[in-house]
Structures are given as C-alpha cells and as structure tokens.
Amino acid sequence: MIDNLMEKIVSLCKRRGFVFPSSEIYGGLQGFYDFGPLGVEMKNNLKRLWWDWMTKEHSNIVGIDGAIITNPKVWEASGHVKNFVDPLVECKKCHHRFKADDIDGDKCPDCNGHLTEPKIFNILVPTQLGVIEGEKMNTYLRGEACQTIYLNYKNVLNTSRLKIPFGVCQIGKAFRNEVTPGNFLFRQREFEQCDLQWFCHPNEMEKWFEYWKSERMKWFKSIFTHPENLSFYKHEKLAHYAKKAFDVEYAVSPVGKEMEGIHWRGDWDLSRHSEFSGQDLSYTDLEAGEKFIPNIVETSGGVDRMFLFLLLDAYTEEEDRIILKLDPRLTPYKAAVFPLLANKPKLVERAKEIYDNLQKYFSVAWDDRGNIGKRYYSQDEIGTPFCITVDFDSLEDNTVTVRDRDTAKQERIKISDLSDRIKSVL
Ligand code: ATP
C-alpha cells in the first residue's frame, strides 16, 4: 500500500477538480462534498455504467427516479423511525464521538479520556413542509433510496409487461445524520445510492440471492484496476427477516471497507407497507393460479464509496509520475489533444480541428501550456488514456503521435483512425 494514500487522494481530488469540501468558503460542513468538473464526469460515467449494466444487460429490469421526501408514514413502516438508531459514546475530555459498537473498553481512542454511557441517536434527517409556523408537517429526507422502489412496485407492474421475477433499479440521494461523518467520501451525511430490488417467488430466493451475489461481484471486478482487492464479507448478525447478507468490500481500503450490501429482504418491505398503507401489495400469478407477496433480493451500493475506492485502487506512483490507472470507461477525459508548440498557428489550427471533431463524440481535454512532458504528467494524474500530439509531420502526412497512459509508449496513428482507437478501449 502506498504511504498516506488517502491523504494523497483527497489532495488530488481538490487539486484537479474531482471533489471539493462543500461550502468551503464558510469553513465547510462536515460530511458534505461537492463534485467538481472532473469528478462529475467520472461519477456520471460510473452511474451510466451501472445503469446500462442493470437495464441493458438484464432484460427484465426497469428503472425509476423517486422523490427524496415521501409521506412520513413510509419511515414508520420501514422501521427507520424506531430502529434507525446508533448508540453513541462521547469522550468527556475531547468530546469526540464514537459508535459504541466500534469501541472496546471505556477509554477514548483519541485522548484516553473517559467516555459517557451510550446514548441513542436517530440518524434520519428530519425536515419540515409547509409555510405556516405551528402547522408545518414533520417528515424526513430519505434515509435510503430503496423505499421509493417498494412504494412504486405496483405502479411499475401495472404499467409494464413485467412478470415475476423482475427488478426495479434506482440511483439517488440518501441522507443520514451519521454519528461519525468522516473519512472523506466514505461516510457522508448526503450521499448517493444505486439499488436494485429484485422481486421473485419466495421459493426462488436462494437461487436469485446467489445469482445476484455472483453477478455483482463480476461487475465490480470488471471496473476495478486490481480486481483481486475485492472480496465478500459475510454478515453473522442478521435482520430477523434475512437468511443471508453479504457486503462487497474493497478489502484493502485504509478506511471502512463496505461498498455494497447484498441483502435477503424476504417479504418484509412489501408486507410492512401493505400493513401500514392498508393496500394489497400481493402479486397474482394467473398462470399458476397463485397469489403471494413477492420476496426481495436487494443489491444496495454507495456511488460515492465506489468512486473513492476506484480512485484508491487506480492511484499509482511510478518514479516521479502519478498515474490514475482507471478503466477508460470511467475517466473524465478519454483523450487529450496538444499542438506540439503553442506559438505555431498552423499546428494549433490543425490540433484544434482534431479536438473539435473528437469532442463531438468523446470528452476530450485541450492543453497547450508548458512542454509536452508536463502535459503528459498532468493527464496521467487524472487518468486520461491517450495523449494526442500534433506536430509538423501531421501537417504533411495526416498522422499524429498517440501516447498510451499506462505504458507511456508512443505510436504514429492516422488522424482518421483516432476515433476508432479511442472507441476500442470504451
Ligand atoms: P455502514 O455500515 O457503513 O453504515 P450500511 O450498512 O448502513 O453502511 P446500507 O444502509 O446497506 O449501508 O447502504 C448501502 C450502501 O450505501 C453502503 O454499502 C454504502 O456503500 C452506502 N452508504 C451507506 N452509508 C453511507 C454514508 N454515510 N456515506 C456514503 N455512503 C454510504
């Protein structure tokens, strides 16, 4: 493991415009971050990969985009109002707070001071709706994105030709008053989740649970630079409705490891919403003449944790070079275009033409500052797979130098082949 890897990633993210501390000019706000120009490109690429994999590589999955604020009864039915709590201890000396579960003994890990007895905190983020003081409605920002999928399960069924088994997926924000926000993107108070809820017959839970466990791991392995760093963690303590639960972990993370939970939810969610709403949420299988509450396998991932782990995994130091060896499908830019010399108008003009053409189809960077070596370093650090240099020969023979990020090898390529070359790694 590279020394101070986490600090290096935080600094790279700030320096190059991936992630900024939120409301920084006011001193920031703990547990909140903003994605900058490069970060939003990478995050969108990640979300698009996930979405396409879910909805295009699996024929019976559709998506929704649910509201962040729901009727507050949702959170009573889901058990969050009662159970979304963390027992917390506070150091009497330095006032740092810790999850009681994380502490062995009764001393503060930071200053060795005495700790208070555990107190219970509910981590839902409350909010109010309405404009008249005294008549406002108390509700919550959603503590997990998946609830809107359960709420819309009948709407989806009624408006599609889906039959069990089928899935509904969603990417969206969730909010938690985390007791110990920190570790950069790992534990935030506002974050994004990407969930699949897979609805199936109760007799088929075992089969589908194993299927999704294996499918999800395959997907993660296909996007990480070092797939061997991924593993499963098996939960021993299970929710009463769950038969099994596994986390996909980034096993070498210097902070927490959990990236996605694969959960056996059984009929818990639909039964609870049926009970609290008074609506029949059962499924009728006309062919089999059967009526039942579908069971659910959930895969619930954190987009921001994936983003962080992908960066940690891709970060490489080779002599004096920093290289983000990210999968090219994820990188903010797919190529960078340079004129060899910025003060030669013919070179600049030809390079600009190439840049404009590629930019129509790919996200492409332009750089004409400093020397070529510095430009290479700068693109390596943000993961750009190809650097394209336009030189005097280019004006004669319509070829350019293409330099590969990982091998630093350079080759001469026809300008007309550039697009295909980039496509070949996406
Ligand atoms: P943890 O045990 O770390 O608090 P969790 O088990 O409560 O996480 P889930 O409720 O299963 O997490 O949420 C699914 C995913 O959402 C997690 O695997 C994680 O990737 C992401 N996630 C959860 N809490 C946060 C957070 N505070 N900040 C960023 N991502 C989060």
Boltz pocket constraint, residues with backbone or C-beta under 6 A from the ligand:
constraints:
  - pocket:
      binder: B
      contacts: [[A, 144], [A, 176], [A, 178], [A, 185], [A, 186], [A, 187], [A, 188], [A, 189], [A, 190], [A, 191], [A, 192], [A, 193], [A, 256], [A, 258], [A, 259], [A, 260], [A, 261], [A, 300], [A, 301], [A, 302], [A, 303], [A, 304], [A, 305], [A, 306]]
      max_distance: 6.0
